[in-house]
């Protein structure tokens, strides 16, 4: 009879423990689903912001505060948005501009910071490459 009582108590404890952990697992799954939905919403917002930035950067040269005339700009996109050449008819005033467009709370990526530093430190070079033209007869 004592053995039967011990087994019953052990089974009861086991049942309570299983019930407790099943409830805990269910609660964690529900919290996970809520978090998953929040992540999806955040991802969509961020994606929209990136698309907005990629779209708007094409129009920025036409704004009044752009540092060089729009007609002097060439869009690169990556890793720097624009390169512009101003006063190209002048031997002394001709200059090259690198322009990166940022919107919202965006910031320079690592490559962009490295390029900015290279420009600021004068590590900019001119390379002229010659290739054979069409020699068809």
C-alpha positions in Angstrom: 0.0 0.0 0.0 2.9 2.4 0.8 4.4 1.7 -2.6 1.1 2.4 -4.3 0.9 5.8 -2.5 4.4 6.7 -3.4 3.8 5.9 -7.1 0.5 7.9 -7.0 2.3 10.9 -5.5 5.2 10.6 -8.0 2.7 10.4 -10.9 0.8 13.4 -9.5 4.0 15.4 -9.2 5.0 14.4 -12.7 1.6 15.4 -14.1 1.8 18.8 -12.4 5.3 19.3 -13.7 4.3 18.4 -17.2 1.3 20.7 -17.0 3.4 23.6 -15.7 6.0 23.2 -18.5 3.4 22.8 -21.2 1.8 26.1 -20.1 5.3 27.7 -20.0 6.0 26.5 -23.5 2.7 27.7 -24.8 3.3 31.2 -23.3 6.8 31.3 -24.8 5.4 30.3 -28.2 2.8 33.1 -28.0 5.4 35.7 -27.0 7.6 34.5 -29.9 4.7 35.0 -32.4 4.1 38.5 -31.1 7.8 39.3 -31.4 7.9 37.7 -34.9 5.0 40.0 -36.0 6.8 43.1 -34.6 10.0 42.1 -36.5 8.0 41.7 -39.7 6.5 45.2 -39.3 9.9 46.7 -38.5 11.4 45.0 -41.6 8.7 46.4 -43.8 9.3 49.9 -42.4 13.0 49.7 -42.9 12.6 48.3 -46.4 10.3 51.1 -47.3 12.8 53.6 -45.9 15.6 52.2 -48.0 13.4 52.2 -51.1 12.5 55.8 -50.4 16.1 56.7 -50.1 17.1 55.0 -53.3 14.3 56.8 -55.1 14.8 60.2 -53.7 18.6 60.2 -54.3 17.9 60.5 -58.0 16.1 63.8 -57.5 18.4 65.4 -55.0 20.7 67.1 -57.5 17.8 69.2 -58.6 17.3 70.7 -55.1 18.6 74.2 -54.4 21.1 73.1 -51.7 22.9 70.5 -53.8 26.6 71.5 -53.9 27.0 71.3 -57.7 24.8 71.9 -60.7 22.7 68.8 -61.6 24.0 68.8 -65.2 27.6 68.3 -63.9 26.6 65.1 -62.0 26.9 61.5 -62.9 25.0 59.0 -60.8 27.0 56.0 -59.6 24.7 54.6 -56.9 27.3 52.5 -55.1 29.4 52.9 -53.2 29.1 56.7 -53.6 25.9 58.2 -55.1 27.4 60.9 -57.4 30.6 62.1 -58.9 30.5 65.6 -60.4 32.9 67.7 -62.4 32.6 71.4 -62.2 34.4 74.2 -64.1 35.8 71.7 -66.6 36.7 74.4 -69.1 39.1 76.1 -66.6 42.6 74.8 -65.9 42.7 76.3 -62.5 39.1 76.0 -61.2 38.2 72.5 -62.5 37.2 70.3 -59.6 35.9 66.8 -58.9 33.1 66.3 -56.3 32.0 63.1 -54.6 28.5 63.4 -53.2 26.7 60.9 -51.0 23.0 61.4 -50.4 21.6 60.3 -47.0 18.1 60.6 -45.7 16.5 60.1 -42.3 18.8 58.6 -39.7 21.0 56.8 -42.2 24.8 57.1 -41.9 27.9 56.3 -44.0 28.7 52.6 -44.4 32.3 51.3 -43.8 33.3 51.5 -47.4 31.9 55.0 -47.8 33.8 56.2 -44.7 37.0 54.7 -46.1 36.4 56.4 -49.5 35.7 59.7 -47.7 38.9 59.4 -45.8 40.9 58.6 -48.9 39.6 61.7 -50.6 40.2 63.9 -47.6 43.8 62.6 -47.4 44.4 63.1 -51.1 44.7 59.4 -52.0 42.9 60.0 -55.3 44.5 59.0 -58.6 44.1 59.5 -62.3 44.4 56.4 -64.5 44.3 56.6 -68.3 44.0 53.2 -70.0 44.6 52.8 -73.7 43.0 49.9 -75.6 43.4 48.9 -79.2 40.6 50.2 -81.4 38.8 48.2 -84.1 41.4 46.9 -86.5 39.0 45.0 -88.8 39.8 45.0 -92.5 
